[in-house]
Amino acid sequence: MLGLTELYFDLAKRGYFLRGGIDYGLFIDEDTIAIGKPLAVAYELESKVAVYPRIALSQHIIDQFRAYNQSGEKEYDYPFADALINSTPGEESIKHLNIFLQVFQSDYEDDRRQFFSAYRNVITHHLTVNAGNQRVYQKYRWLADQFNAFVDEFVDRLAYLDADFNPESSDGFLDFVQQQKVTYGN
């Protein structure tokens, strides 16, 4: 899943935003054919649920991240696992990947500053360019709201869970992150 956050960020920096769906299960994957229920479910998620630039998750894939082994320990151990799966207020039944967790793939504050700045710039750009197209504008407004919510969660909680973060030596980093929130009209 973290590979998807990296791909999403790499494409977003270039102005392209992914939307899609992910399911988990067995399927046939041969040279000339791929078929199975997970592919059908992923297609359904992408075409009907992931109407915003997000990666919708099926209950099967969510269950895999919440799975425990026989000794009662989580099989997938990631310090930010509780923030990996998001839902949007009003759409709580639709779960999607928190693509902004990519910020934790770097231990360097400069890289993290660039991460927040890049997302802010590209979202702001798309809001401006699509201001006259309400249908497309709403999709970027949704993404801006998701980004802003992540900024708040990062500043209030997630940054402190990171073993590499030292608030005393952060040199205004959290203030910088807070200033990266996207503002828009309407």
Secondary structure, 3 states (H helix, E strand, C coil): CHHHHHHHHHHHHCCCCCCEEECCCCCEECCCCEECHHHHHHHHHHHHHCCCCCEEECHHHHHHHCCECCCCCECCCCCCHHHCEEEECCEEEEEEECHHHHHHHCCCHHHHHHHHHHHHHHHHHHHHHCCCCHHHHHHHHHHHHHHHHHHHHHHHHHHHHCCCCCHHHCCCHHHHHHCCCCCCCC
